[in-house]
Amino acid sequence: MGLFYMGSISSSGGIVRFGAFELDGEAGELRNAGTKIRLQEQPLQILQILLEHPGKVISREELR
C-alpha cells in the first residue's frame, strides 16, 4: 500500500505549506497555524519525501 497527499502545496524559502500546516525542512519543524508539532526523525523524513512528490503514490520500498 502506498501513501499520497492530494491537496494544495506551496513552497517558498525552504518552507512547504499544505493545508493549515507548514514544514520547515531546514529547521526540521512542522507547524500547524504557527504551533510547533514534534516529529521524530523518521516521520519527518517520510513527510518530506511525500511533499516532494505531490499526488504520486509512494510505496514502502521507495521510502526505504
PyMOL Python script that loads the backbone (N, CA, C, O; Angstrom):
from pymol import cmd

cmd.read_pdbstr("""\
ATOM      1  N   MET A   1       0.843  -1.180   0.000  1.00  0.00           N
ATOM      2  CA  MET A   1       0.000   0.000   0.000  1.00  0.00           C
ATOM      3  C   MET A   1       0.882   1.234   0.000  1.00  0.00           C
ATOM      4  O   MET A   1       1.895   1.267   0.700  1.00  0.00           O
ATOM      5  N   GLY A   2       0.519   2.245  -0.769  1.00  0.00           N
ATOM      6  CA  GLY A   2       1.298   3.468  -0.856  1.00  0.00           C
ATOM      7  C   GLY A   2       0.616   4.604  -0.120  1.00  0.00           C
ATOM      8  O   GLY A   2      -0.549   4.506   0.263  1.00  0.00           O
ATOM      9  N   LEU A   3       1.362   5.686   0.070  1.00  0.00           N
ATOM     10  CA  LEU A   3       0.850   6.875   0.726  1.00  0.00           C
ATOM     11  C   LEU A   3       0.910   8.034  -0.243  1.00  0.00           C
ATOM     12  O   LEU A   3       1.844   8.135  -1.038  1.00  0.00           O
ATOM     13  N   PHE A   4      -0.088   8.918  -0.183  1.00  0.00           N
ATOM     14  CA  PHE A   4      -0.023  10.105  -1.010  1.00  0.00           C
ATOM     15  C   PHE A   4      -0.862  11.207  -0.394  1.00  0.00           C
ATOM     16  O   PHE A   4      -1.757  10.949   0.411  1.00  0.00           O
ATOM     17  N   TYR A   5      -0.562  12.441  -0.782  1.00  0.00           N
ATOM     18  CA  TYR A   5      -1.288  13.615  -0.301  1.00  0.00           C
ATOM     19  C   TYR A   5      -1.925  14.293  -1.487  1.00  0.00           C
ATOM     20  O   TYR A   5      -1.231  14.636  -2.445  1.00  0.00           O
ATOM     21  N   MET A   6      -3.237  14.497  -1.452  1.00  0.00           N
ATOM     22  CA  MET A   6      -3.925  15.197  -2.530  1.00  0.00           C
ATOM     23  C   MET A   6      -4.433  16.513  -1.973  1.00  0.00           C
ATOM     24  O   MET A   6      -5.489  16.563  -1.341  1.00  0.00           O
ATOM     25  N   GLY A   7      -3.693  17.561  -2.203  1.00  0.00           N
ATOM     26  CA  GLY A   7      -4.097  18.868  -1.722  1.00  0.00           C
ATOM     27  C   GLY A   7      -3.198  19.924  -2.317  1.00  0.00           C
ATOM     28  O   GLY A   7      -2.335  19.628  -3.144  1.00  0.00           O
ATOM     29  N   SER A   8      -3.398  21.139  -1.903  1.00  0.00           N
ATOM     30  CA  SER A   8      -2.612  22.250  -2.411  1.00  0.00           C
ATOM     31  C   SER A   8      -1.308  22.365  -1.622  1.00  0.00           C
ATOM     32  O   SER A   8      -1.311  22.396  -0.391  1.00  0.00           O
ATOM     33  N   ILE A   9      -0.198  22.426  -2.352  1.00  0.00           N
ATOM     34  CA  ILE A   9       1.113  22.529  -1.741  1.00  0.00           C
ATOM     35  C   ILE A   9       1.818  23.723  -2.349  1.00  0.00           C
ATOM     36  O   ILE A   9       1.857  23.875  -3.570  1.00  0.00           O
ATOM     37  N   SER A  10       2.382  24.579  -1.489  1.00  0.00           N
ATOM     38  CA  SER A  10       3.182  25.690  -1.990  1.00  0.00           C
ATOM     39  C   SER A  10       4.496  25.708  -1.239  1.00  0.00           C
ATOM     40  O   SER A  10       4.582  25.254  -0.098  1.00  0.00           O
ATOM     41  N   SER A  11       5.517  26.238  -1.891  1.00  0.00           N
ATOM     42  CA  SER A  11       6.850  26.232  -1.322  1.00  0.00           C
ATOM     43  C   SER A  11       7.505  27.582  -1.531  1.00  0.00           C
ATOM     44  O   SER A  11       7.405  28.177  -2.603  1.00  0.00           O
ATOM     45  N   SER A  12       8.183  28.062  -0.482  1.00  0.00           N
ATOM     46  CA  SER A  12       8.970  29.283  -0.620  1.00  0.00           C
ATOM     47  C   SER A  12      10.024  29.327   0.477  1.00  0.00           C
ATOM     48  O   SER A  12       9.726  29.100   1.650  1.00  0.00           O
ATOM     49  N   GLY A  13      11.246  29.617   0.089  1.00  0.00           N
ATOM     50  CA  GLY A  13      12.322  29.784   1.062  1.00  0.00           C
ATOM     51  C   GLY A  13      12.571  28.577   1.941  1.00  0.00           C
ATOM     52  O   GLY A  13      12.914  28.738   3.113  1.00  0.00           O
ATOM     53  N   GLY A  14      12.408  27.356   1.407  1.00  0.00           N
ATOM     54  CA  GLY A  14      12.656  26.157   2.203  1.00  0.00           C
ATOM     55  C   GLY A  14      11.479  25.729   3.061  1.00  0.00           C
ATOM     56  O   GLY A  14      11.558  24.725   3.769  1.00  0.00           O
ATOM     57  N   ILE A  15      10.383  26.484   3.003  1.00  0.00           N
ATOM     58  CA  ILE A  15       9.184  26.145   3.774  1.00  0.00           C
ATOM     59  C   ILE A  15       8.113  25.664   2.812  1.00  0.00           C
ATOM     60  O   ILE A  15       7.816  26.325   1.817  1.00  0.00           O
ATOM     61  N   VAL A  16       7.530  24.501   3.117  1.00  0.00           N
ATOM     62  CA  VAL A  16       6.467  23.932   2.297  1.00  0.00           C
ATOM     63  C   VAL A  16       5.162  24.058   3.072  1.00  0.00           C
ATOM     64  O   VAL A  16       5.070  23.622   4.220  1.00  0.00           O
ATOM     65  N   ARG A  17       4.153  24.655   2.443  1.00  0.00           N
ATOM     66  CA  ARG A  17       2.847  24.830   3.078  1.00  0.00           C
ATOM     67  C   ARG A  17       1.839  23.898   2.428  1.00  0.00           C
ATOM     68  O   ARG A  17       1.767  23.788   1.204  1.00  0.00           O
ATOM     69  N   PHE A  18       1.058  23.226   3.279  1.00  0.00           N
ATOM     70  CA  PHE A  18      -0.001  22.338   2.789  1.00  0.00           C
ATOM     71  C   PHE A  18      -1.119  22.363   3.800  1.00  0.00           C
ATOM     72  O   PHE A  18      -0.916  22.054   4.975  1.00  0.00           O
ATOM     73  N   GLY A  19      -2.309  22.733   3.341  1.00  0.00           N
ATOM     74  CA  GLY A  19      -3.434  22.887   4.267  1.00  0.00           C
ATOM     75  C   GLY A  19      -3.089  23.919   5.326  1.00  0.00           C
ATOM     76  O   GLY A  19      -2.577  24.992   5.003  1.00  0.00           O
ATOM     77  N   ALA A  20      -3.362  23.610   6.582  1.00  0.00           N
ATOM     78  CA  ALA A  20      -3.058  24.514   7.691  1.00  0.00           C
ATOM     79  C   ALA A  20      -1.640  24.314   8.221  1.00  0.00           C
ATOM     80  O   ALA A  20      -1.251  24.934   9.211  1.00  0.00           O
ATOM     81  N   PHE A  21      -0.869  23.446   7.562  1.00  0.00           N
ATOM     82  CA  PHE A  21       0.464  23.090   8.042  1.00  0.00           C
ATOM     83  C   PHE A  21       1.554  23.741   7.217  1.00  0.00           C
ATOM     84  O   PHE A  21       1.341  24.126   6.067  1.00  0.00           O
ATOM     85  N   GLU A  22       2.732  23.858   7.827  1.00  0.00           N
ATOM     86  CA  GLU A  22       3.927  24.238   7.091  1.00  0.00           C
ATOM     87  C   GLU A  22       5.104  23.448   7.641  1.00  0.00           C
ATOM     88  O   GLU A  22       5.245  23.247   8.847  1.00  0.00           O
ATOM     89  N   LEU A  23       5.932  23.014   6.722  1.00  0.00           N
ATOM     90  CA  LEU A  23       7.107  22.220   7.071  1.00  0.00           C
ATOM     91  C   LEU A  23       8.341  23.028   6.719  1.00  0.00           C
ATOM     92  O   LEU A  23       8.543  23.406   5.565  1.00  0.00           O
ATOM     93  N   ASP A  24       9.160  23.287   7.717  1.00  0.00           N
ATOM     94  CA  ASP A  24      10.449  23.941   7.507  1.00  0.00           C
ATOM     95  C   ASP A  24      11.489  22.835   7.503  1.00  0.00           C
ATOM     96  O   ASP A  24      11.959  22.406   8.556  1.00  0.00           O
ATOM     97  N   GLY A  25      11.844  22.374   6.304  1.00  0.00           N
ATOM     98  CA  GLY A  25      12.764  21.254   6.173  1.00  0.00           C
ATOM     99  C   GLY A  25      14.147  21.556   6.695  1.00  0.00           C
ATOM    100  O   GLY A  25      14.815  20.669   7.228  1.00  0.00           O
ATOM    101  N   GLU A  26      14.593  22.799   6.554  1.00  0.00           N
ATOM    102  CA  GLU A  26      15.921  23.175   7.034  1.00  0.00           C
ATOM    103  C   GLU A  26      15.997  23.121   8.551  1.00  0.00           C
ATOM    104  O   GLU A  26      16.996  22.665   9.108  1.00  0.00           O
ATOM    105  N   ALA A  27      14.954  23.581   9.222  1.00  0.00           N
ATOM    106  CA  ALA A  27      14.919  23.564  10.688  1.00  0.00           C
ATOM    107  C   ALA A  27      14.396  22.237  11.223  1.00  0.00           C
ATOM    108  O   ALA A  27      14.530  21.949  12.413  1.00  0.00           O
ATOM    109  N   GLY A  28      13.794  21.418  10.339  1.00  0.00           N
ATOM    110  CA  GLY A  28      13.228  20.152  10.783  1.00  0.00           C
ATOM    111  C   GLY A  28      12.009  20.343  11.662  1.00  0.00           C
ATOM    112  O   GLY A  28      11.812  19.606  12.628  1.00  0.00           O
ATOM    113  N   GLU A  29      11.176  21.348  11.324  1.00  0.00           N
ATOM    114  CA  GLU A  29       9.991  21.659  12.136  1.00  0.00           C
ATOM    115  C   GLU A  29       8.717  21.583  11.311  1.00  0.00           C
ATOM    116  O   GLU A  29       8.671  22.030  10.165  1.00  0.00           O
ATOM    117  N   LEU A  30       7.694  21.013  11.909  1.00  0.00           N
ATOM    118  CA  LEU A  30       6.353  21.017  11.348  1.00  0.00           C
ATOM    119  C   LEU A  30       5.520  21.933  12.227  1.00  0.00           C
ATOM    120  O   LEU A  30       5.571  21.842  13.454  1.00  0.00           O
ATOM    121  N   ARG A  31       4.746  22.823  11.595  1.00  0.00           N
ATOM    122  CA  ARG A  31       3.911  23.744  12.354  1.00  0.00           C
ATOM    123  C   ARG A  31       2.485  23.697  11.836  1.00  0.00           C
ATOM    124  O   ARG A  31       2.242  23.520  10.643  1.00  0.00           O
ATOM    125  N   ASN A  32       1.553  23.858  12.756  1.00  0.00           N
ATOM    126  CA  ASN A  32       0.133  23.949  12.432  1.00  0.00           C
ATOM    127  C   ASN A  32      -0.337  25.292  12.969  1.00  0.00           C
ATOM    128  O   ASN A  32      -0.422  25.493  14.180  1.00  0.00           O
ATOM    129  N   ALA A  33      -0.641  26.210  12.055  1.00  0.00           N
ATOM    130  CA  ALA A  33      -1.053  27.569  12.432  1.00  0.00           C
ATOM    131  C   ALA A  33      -0.036  28.199  13.382  1.00  0.00           C
ATOM    132  O   ALA A  33      -0.415  28.881  14.334  1.00  0.00           O
ATOM    133  N   GLY A  34       1.252  27.974  13.129  1.00  0.00           N
ATOM    134  CA  GLY A  34       2.316  28.569  13.924  1.00  0.00           C
ATOM    135  C   GLY A  34       2.740  27.773  15.148  1.00  0.00           C
ATOM    136  O   GLY A  34       3.761  28.088  15.760  1.00  0.00           O
ATOM    137  N   THR A  35       1.984  26.756  15.513  1.00  0.00           N
ATOM    138  CA  THR A  35       2.305  25.933  16.683  1.00  0.00           C
ATOM    139  C   THR A  35       3.185  24.763  16.243  1.00  0.00           C
ATOM    140  O   THR A  35       2.813  24.008  15.344  1.00  0.00           O
ATOM    141  N   LYS A  36       4.344  24.612  16.871  1.00  0.00           N
ATOM    142  CA  LYS A  36       5.262  23.532  16.525  1.00  0.00           C
ATOM    143  C   LYS A  36       4.683  22.178  16.909  1.00  0.00           C
ATOM    144  O   LYS A  36       4.103  22.005  17.981  1.00  0.00           O
ATOM    145  N   ILE A  37       4.858  21.227  16.001  1.00  0.00           N
ATOM    146  CA  ILE A  37       4.440  19.847  16.244  1.00  0.00           C
ATOM    147  C   ILE A  37       5.708  19.010  16.243  1.00  0.00           C
ATOM    148  O   ILE A  37       6.458  19.009  15.267  1.00  0.00           O
ATOM    149  N   ARG A  38       5.942  18.305  17.324  1.00  0.00           N
ATOM    150  CA  ARG A  38       7.151  17.496  17.428  1.00  0.00           C
ATOM    151  C   ARG A  38       7.011  16.218  16.617  1.00  0.00           C
ATOM    152  O   ARG A  38       6.043  15.472  16.763  1.00  0.00           O
ATOM    153  N   LEU A  39       7.988  15.984  15.766  1.00  0.00           N
ATOM    154  CA  LEU A  39       8.052  14.747  14.998  1.00  0.00           C
ATOM    155  C   LEU A  39       9.428  14.134  15.185  1.00  0.00           C
ATOM    156  O   LEU A  39      10.436  14.839  15.233  1.00  0.00           O
ATOM    157  N   GLN A  40       9.456  12.814  15.289  1.00  0.00           N
ATOM    158  CA  GLN A  40      10.740  12.134  15.327  1.00  0.00           C
ATOM    159  C   GLN A  40      11.340  12.178  13.927  1.00  0.00           C
ATOM    160  O   GLN A  40      10.650  12.499  12.960  1.00  0.00           O
ATOM    161  N   GLU A  41      12.608  11.859  13.823  1.00  0.00           N
ATOM    162  CA  GLU A  41      13.346  11.982  12.568  1.00  0.00           C
ATOM    163  C   GLU A  41      12.713  11.194  11.413  1.00  0.00           C
ATOM    164  O   GLU A  41      12.545  11.733  10.319  1.00  0.00           O
ATOM    165  N   GLN A  42      12.364   9.934  11.648  1.00  0.00           N
ATOM    166  CA  GLN A  42      11.828   9.114  10.556  1.00  0.00           C
ATOM    167  C   GLN A  42      10.497   9.645  10.013  1.00  0.00           C
ATOM    168  O   GLN A  42      10.366   9.780   8.797  1.00  0.00           O
ATOM    169  N   PRO A  43       9.508   9.953  10.856  1.00  0.00           N
ATOM    170  CA  PRO A  43       8.262  10.514  10.312  1.00  0.00           C
ATOM    171  C   PRO A  43       8.488  11.837   9.586  1.00  0.00           C
ATOM    172  O   PRO A  43       7.808  12.124   8.601  1.00  0.00           O
ATOM    173  N   LEU A  44       9.426  12.638  10.056  1.00  0.00           N
ATOM    174  CA  LEU A  44       9.743  13.896   9.397  1.00  0.00           C
ATOM    175  C   LEU A  44      10.317  13.639   8.004  1.00  0.00           C
ATOM    176  O   LEU A  44       9.948  14.320   7.047  1.00  0.00           O
ATOM    177  N   GLN A  45      11.200  12.679   7.885  1.00  0.00           N
ATOM    178  CA  GLN A  45      11.786  12.335   6.588  1.00  0.00           C
ATOM    179  C   GLN A  45      10.720  11.814   5.620  1.00  0.00           C
ATOM    180  O   GLN A  45      10.729  12.154   4.437  1.00  0.00           O
ATOM    181  N   ILE A  46       9.812  10.997   6.124  1.00  0.00           N
ATOM    182  CA  ILE A  46       8.743  10.458   5.281  1.00  0.00           C
ATOM    183  C   ILE A  46       7.838  11.586   4.786  1.00  0.00           C
ATOM    184  O   ILE A  46       7.462  11.614   3.614  1.00  0.00           O
ATOM    185  N   LEU A  47       7.492  12.507   5.672  1.00  0.00           N
ATOM    186  CA  LEU A  47       6.668  13.649   5.287  1.00  0.00           C
ATOM    187  C   LEU A  47       7.364  14.474   4.209  1.00  0.00           C
ATOM    188  O   LEU A  47       6.721  14.903   3.251  1.00  0.00           O
ATOM    189  N   GLN A  48       8.655  14.699   4.351  1.00  0.00           N
ATOM    190  CA  GLN A  48       9.400  15.459   3.354  1.00  0.00           C
ATOM    191  C   GLN A  48       9.364  14.765   1.994  1.00  0.00           C
ATOM    192  O   GLN A  48       9.179  15.416   0.966  1.00  0.00           O
ATOM    193  N   ILE A  49       9.539  13.466   1.988  1.00  0.00           N
ATOM    194  CA  ILE A  49       9.501  12.705   0.730  1.00  0.00           C
ATOM    195  C   ILE A  49       8.120  12.810   0.084  1.00  0.00           C
ATOM    196  O   ILE A  49       8.015  13.034  -1.122  1.00  0.00           O
ATOM    197  N   LEU A  50       7.073  12.651   0.873  1.00  0.00           N
ATOM    198  CA  LEU A  50       5.715  12.740   0.331  1.00  0.00           C
ATOM    199  C   LEU A  50       5.444  14.118  -0.254  1.00  0.00           C
ATOM    200  O   LEU A  50       4.809  14.235  -1.302  1.00  0.00           O
ATOM    201  N   LEU A  51       5.918  15.156   0.414  1.00  0.00           N
ATOM    202  CA  LEU A  51       5.681  16.512  -0.070  1.00  0.00           C
ATOM    203  C   LEU A  51       6.508  16.840  -1.317  1.00  0.00           C
ATOM    204  O   LEU A  51       6.139  17.719  -2.096  1.00  0.00           O
ATOM    205  N   GLU A  52       7.606  16.143  -1.500  1.00  0.00           N
ATOM    206  CA  GLU A  52       8.427  16.342  -2.699  1.00  0.00           C
ATOM    207  C   GLU A  52       7.778  15.730  -3.935  1.00  0.00           C
ATOM    208  O   GLU A  52       8.144  16.068  -5.060  1.00  0.00           O
ATOM    209  N   HIS A  53       6.808  14.824  -3.729  1.00  0.00           N
ATOM    210  CA  HIS A  53       6.149  14.131  -4.834  1.00  0.00           C
ATOM    211  C   HIS A  53       4.636  14.231  -4.694  1.00  0.00           C
ATOM    212  O   HIS A  53       3.970  13.209  -4.527  1.00  0.00           O
ATOM    213  N   PRO A  54       4.077  15.439  -4.758  1.00  0.00           N
ATOM    214  CA  PRO A  54       2.630  15.599  -4.541  1.00  0.00           C
ATOM    215  C   PRO A  54       1.806  14.837  -5.586  1.00  0.00           C
ATOM    216  O   PRO A  54       2.087  14.887  -6.784  1.00  0.00           O
ATOM    217  N   GLY A  55       0.789  14.138  -5.100  1.00  0.00           N
ATOM    218  CA  GLY A  55      -0.109  13.401  -5.971  1.00  0.00           C
ATOM    219  C   GLY A  55       0.405  12.056  -6.426  1.00  0.00           C
ATOM    220  O   GLY A  55      -0.323  11.308  -7.078  1.00  0.00           O
ATOM    221  N   LYS A  56       1.653  11.726  -6.096  1.00  0.00           N
ATOM    222  CA  LYS A  56       2.233  10.455  -6.507  1.00  0.00           C
ATOM    223  C   LYS A  56       2.124   9.455  -5.351  1.00  0.00           C
ATOM    224  O   LYS A  56       2.341   9.804  -4.190  1.00  0.00           O
ATOM    225  N   VAL A  57       1.791   8.231  -5.683  1.00  0.00           N
ATOM    226  CA  VAL A  57       1.771   7.167  -4.687  1.00  0.00           C
ATOM    227  C   VAL A  57       3.207   6.724  -4.441  1.00  0.00           C
ATOM    228  O   VAL A  57       3.934   6.412  -5.385  1.00  0.00           O
ATOM    229  N   ILE A  58       3.616   6.695  -3.179  1.00  0.00           N
ATOM    230  CA  ILE A  58       4.969   6.296  -2.795  1.00  0.00           C
ATOM    231  C   ILE A  58       4.870   4.974  -2.046  1.00  0.00           C
ATOM    232  O   ILE A  58       4.193   4.874  -1.023  1.00  0.00           O
ATOM    233  N   SER A  59       5.548   3.971  -2.564  1.00  0.00           N
ATOM    234  CA  SER A  59       5.487   2.645  -1.918  1.00  0.00           C
ATOM    235  C   SER A  59       6.440   2.591  -0.727  1.00  0.00           C
ATOM    236  O   SER A  59       7.331   3.430  -0.584  1.00  0.00           O
ATOM    237  N   ARG A  60       6.236   1.598   0.114  1.00  0.00           N
ATOM    238  CA  ARG A  60       7.139   1.389   1.251  1.00  0.00           C
ATOM    239  C   ARG A  60       8.564   1.143   0.775  1.00  0.00           C
ATOM    240  O   ARG A  60       9.527   1.607   1.386  1.00  0.00           O
ATOM    241  N   GLU A  61       8.683   0.408  -0.320  1.00  0.00           N
ATOM    242  CA  GLU A  61      10.020   0.112  -0.861  1.00  0.00           C
ATOM    243  C   GLU A  61      10.747   1.381  -1.261  1.00  0.00           C
ATOM    244  O   GLU A  61      11.948   1.518  -1.028  1.00  0.00           O
ATOM    245  N   GLU A  62      10.008   2.323  -1.874  1.00  0.00           N
ATOM    246  CA  GLU A  62      10.615   3.594  -2.274  1.00  0.00           C
ATOM    247  C   GLU A  62      11.033   4.420  -1.058  1.00  0.00           C
ATOM    248  O   GLU A  62      12.029   5.141  -1.109  1.00  0.00           O
ATOM    249  N   LEU A  63      10.281   4.316   0.025  1.00  0.00           N
ATOM    250  CA  LEU A  63      10.622   5.068   1.236  1.00  0.00           C
ATOM    251  C   LEU A  63      11.881   4.535   1.906  1.00  0.00           C
ATOM    252  O   LEU A  63      12.591   5.273   2.590  1.00  0.00           O
ATOM    253  N   ARG A  64      12.150   3.254   1.705  1.00  0.00           N
ATOM    254  CA  ARG A  64      13.340   2.655   2.303  1.00  0.00           C
ATOM    255  C   ARG A  64      14.529   3.076   1.511  1.00  0.00           C
ATOM    256  O   ARG A  64      15.653   2.689   1.832  1.00  0.00           O
TER     257      ARG A  64
END
""", "prot")
cmd.dss("prot")
cmd.show_as("cartoon", "prot")
cmd.util.cbc("prot")
cmd.orient("prot")
